[in-house]
Amino acid sequence: MADRLDTPLAQRRSLVPRFRMDQDAVGKATEGIARFLGTPRFLIYLTVFCIVWLVWNAFGPEGLRFDSAANGFTALTLMLSLQASYAAPLILLAQNRQDDRDRVTAEQDRQRGERNLADTEYLAREMAALRIALSEVATRDFVRSEIRNLLEELDEKDRGDRKDLGHGSTSSWSTTRDSS
């Protein structure tokens, strides 16, 4: 035994080499078998197998029967128990692999959701910055009112200049502007 619990035991050598299997290949095979065990086709095959077994051993030639009805078809019971004892672990292995895939998918979905949230928050901040920037930009109505004010100031100045010069006639600029 190891002196410390946090250190692994030394590798043991054995006379018989260990058989190593590809876990992914075994997992794929068990999933295939588990999928087949859950199909109506398998149930039909198993039902046909049991009916043939029962009919053969109940009504077949006396010398060729291999499972007696008097003993309750013991061999058939053993065959079905053997099938069930292998089917249960195969189904569990397939479920474990599916759980692992679901866990990975859930983690990827969580990460994708976090990225989407970060992107959405970024876009919201950018939109807020644009709104703030646009509030400082001159609008069409503001520019029109400023131009109108400037024109009025120019008209007043022009009228004042005409009064100072003593001319009663209007300038060509103000006449042209008034007509438009």
C-alpha positions as CSV (number, residue, x, y, z in Angstrom):
1,M,0.0,0.0,0.0
2,A,1.1,3.5,-0.7
3,D,2.6,5.5,2.2
4,R,0.4,8.5,1.3
5,L,-3.1,8.6,0.0
6,D,-2.5,11.3,-2.5
7,T,0.1,9.3,-4.5
8,P,-1.0,6.5,-6.8
9,L,0.2,3.0,-6.4
10,A,3.1,1.8,-8.6
11,Q,2.1,0.2,-11.9
12,R,1.7,-3.5,-11.4
13,R,3.0,-5.9,-14.0
14,S,0.9,-8.9,-14.8
15,L,1.5,-12.1,-16.7
16,V,-1.5,-11.5,-18.8
17,P,-1.5,-8.3,-20.9
18,R,-4.4,-6.0,-20.4
19,F,-6.8,-5.7,-23.3
20,R,-7.4,-2.0,-24.1
21,M,-10.5,-1.0,-26.0
22,D,-11.3,2.3,-27.7
23,Q,-13.9,3.8,-25.4
24,D,-15.5,5.8,-28.2
25,A,-15.9,2.7,-30.3
26,V,-17.4,0.8,-27.4
27,G,-19.7,3.7,-26.6
28,K,-20.9,3.9,-30.2
29,A,-21.6,0.2,-30.3
30,T,-23.5,0.3,-27.1
31,E,-25.6,3.2,-28.3
32,G,-26.4,1.3,-31.5
33,I,-27.5,-1.7,-29.6
34,A,-29.5,0.4,-27.1
35,R,-31.2,2.2,-29.9
36,F,-32.1,-1.2,-31.6
37,L,-33.4,-2.6,-28.3
38,G,-35.9,0.3,-28.0
39,T,-37.4,-0.2,-31.5
40,P,-40.7,-1.9,-32.4
41,R,-38.6,-4.1,-34.8
42,F,-36.7,-5.6,-31.9
43,L,-39.9,-6.3,-30.0
44,I,-41.4,-8.0,-33.0
45,Y,-38.2,-10.1,-33.5
46,L,-38.2,-11.1,-29.8
47,T,-41.9,-11.9,-29.9
48,V,-41.5,-14.1,-33.0
49,F,-38.5,-15.8,-31.4
50,C,-40.4,-16.6,-28.2
51,I,-43.5,-17.9,-30.2
52,V,-41.3,-20.1,-32.4
53,W,-39.5,-21.4,-29.3
54,L,-42.7,-22.1,-27.4
55,V,-44.4,-23.7,-30.4
56,W,-41.4,-25.9,-31.3
57,N,-40.9,-27.1,-27.7
58,A,-44.6,-27.6,-27.1
59,F,-45.7,-29.2,-30.4
60,G,-42.5,-30.2,-32.2
61,P,-41.2,-33.7,-32.7
62,E,-40.6,-35.3,-29.3
63,G,-37.0,-36.2,-29.9
64,L,-36.0,-32.7,-31.2
65,R,-37.5,-30.6,-28.3
66,F,-34.7,-29.0,-26.3
67,D,-36.8,-27.2,-23.6
68,S,-39.6,-28.9,-21.9
69,A,-43.0,-27.4,-21.2
70,A,-43.2,-29.5,-18.0
71,N,-40.3,-27.6,-16.5
72,G,-41.8,-24.2,-17.5
73,F,-39.5,-23.6,-20.4
74,T,-36.5,-23.1,-18.2
75,A,-34.1,-22.5,-21.2
76,L,-36.3,-19.8,-22.6
77,T,-36.4,-18.1,-19.2
78,L,-32.6,-18.2,-19.0
79,M,-32.3,-16.8,-22.5
80,L,-34.6,-13.9,-21.8
81,S,-32.8,-13.3,-18.4
82,L,-29.4,-13.3,-20.2
83,Q,-30.7,-10.8,-22.8
84,A,-32.1,-8.5,-20.1
85,S,-28.9,-8.7,-18.0
86,Y,-26.9,-7.5,-21.0
87,A,-29.5,-5.0,-22.2
88,A,-29.7,-3.0,-19.0
89,P,-26.0,-2.1,-18.7
90,L,-25.9,-1.3,-22.5
91,I,-28.8,1.1,-22.1
92,L,-27.2,2.7,-19.0
93,L,-23.9,3.2,-21.0
94,A,-25.8,4.8,-23.8
95,Q,-27.6,7.0,-21.3
96,N,-24.3,8.1,-19.7
97,R,-22.9,9.0,-23.1
98,Q,-26.1,11.0,-23.9
99,D,-25.8,12.8,-20.5
100,D,-22.2,13.7,-21.3
101,R,-23.3,15.1,-24.7
102,D,-26.2,17.0,-23.0
103,R,-23.8,18.4,-20.4
104,V,-21.4,19.7,-23.2
105,T,-24.3,21.1,-25.1
106,A,-25.7,22.9,-22.0
107,E,-22.2,24.4,-21.3
108,Q,-21.9,25.6,-24.9
109,D,-25.4,27.1,-24.7
110,R,-24.5,28.8,-21.5
111,Q,-21.3,30.3,-23.0
112,R,-23.3,31.3,-26.1
113,G,-25.9,33.0,-23.9
114,E,-23.1,34.9,-22.0
115,R,-21.6,36.1,-25.3
116,N,-25.0,37.2,-26.5
117,L,-25.6,39.1,-23.2
118,A,-22.2,40.8,-23.5
119,D,-22.9,41.7,-27.1
120,T,-26.3,43.0,-26.2
121,E,-24.9,45.1,-23.3
122,Y,-22.2,46.5,-25.6
123,L,-24.8,47.4,-28.3
124,A,-27.0,49.1,-25.6
125,R,-24.0,51.2,-24.4
126,E,-23.2,52.1,-28.0
127,M,-26.8,53.1,-28.7
128,A,-26.8,55.2,-25.5
129,A,-23.6,56.9,-26.6
130,L,-25.1,57.7,-30.0
131,R,-28.3,59.1,-28.4
132,I,-26.1,61.4,-26.2
133,A,-24.1,62.4,-29.3
134,L,-27.2,63.1,-31.3
135,S,-28.7,65.2,-28.6
136,E,-25.8,67.6,-29.2
137,V,-26.2,67.6,-33.0
138,A,-28.2,70.4,-34.6
139,T,-31.5,69.3,-35.9
140,R,-33.2,70.5,-39.1
141,D,-35.6,72.7,-37.2
142,F,-32.8,74.3,-35.2
143,V,-30.8,75.1,-38.3
144,R,-33.8,76.6,-40.0
145,S,-34.6,78.7,-37.1
146,E,-31.0,80.0,-36.9
147,I,-31.0,80.8,-40.6
148,R,-34.4,82.6,-40.2
149,N,-32.9,84.6,-37.3
150,L,-29.9,85.5,-39.4
151,L,-32.0,86.6,-42.3
152,E,-34.1,88.7,-40.1
153,E,-31.0,90.3,-38.6
154,L,-29.7,91.0,-42.2
155,D,-33.1,92.5,-43.1
156,E,-33.0,94.8,-40.1
157,K,-29.4,95.8,-40.9
158,D,-30.3,96.4,-44.5
159,R,-33.3,98.6,-43.5
160,G,-31.1,100.4,-41.1
161,D,-28.5,101.1,-43.8
162,R,-31.1,102.3,-46.2
163,K,-32.5,104.7,-43.6
164,D,-29.0,106.0,-42.9
165,L,-28.3,106.7,-46.6
166,G,-31.7,108.3,-47.1
167,H,-32.7,106.2,-50.0
168,G,-36.4,105.4,-50.3
169,S,-35.8,102.5,-52.7
170,T,-35.2,98.9,-51.7
171,S,-32.1,97.1,-52.5
172,S,-32.1,94.4,-55.1
173,W,-31.1,91.8,-52.6
174,S,-34.1,92.3,-50.3
175,T,-36.5,92.5,-53.2
176,T,-35.1,89.2,-54.6
177,R,-35.3,87.5,-51.2
178,D,-38.8,88.8,-50.5
179,S,-40.1,87.5,-53.8
180,S,-38.9,84.0,-53.2
